[in-house]
Amino acid sequence: MERDEILNMPAGTKINQLVWWKLFDMSPTPPNNDMLLLQDYSNNMHDAWSVILALKEKGYQAWLENDQVYRDFPGQTNSCKLYGNGFVYFALGETMPLAICRVALLAMPR
């Protein structure tokens, strides 16, 4: 998955599945594909916080900001920066949970 595709992905099942599979190492094939266990990482801050905690366990540190105005990205007022493994990742989102999911996917091996 390319960077631009991740940064433009809307909240919903697709991004939630990708976070579940890539960050939490859940297999998309049986027996670990029980979609009833899929959390709403991209819409619910409580669920998104588990993404932050999983990233922390992997050695990343997150910096969250909201209510910022990005002239070139209207409507995307939440940002998440992720530091770790010698890299800095950055993503915007209409909501904080979406920004967290986007930055998590950027940091995971493709």
Secondary structure, 3 states (H helix, E strand, C coil): CCHHHHHCCCCCHHHHHHHHHHCCCCCCCCCCCCHHHCCCCCCCHHHHHHHHHHHHHCCCEEEEECCCCCCCCCCCCEEEEEEECCEEEEEEECCHHHHHHHHHHHHCCC
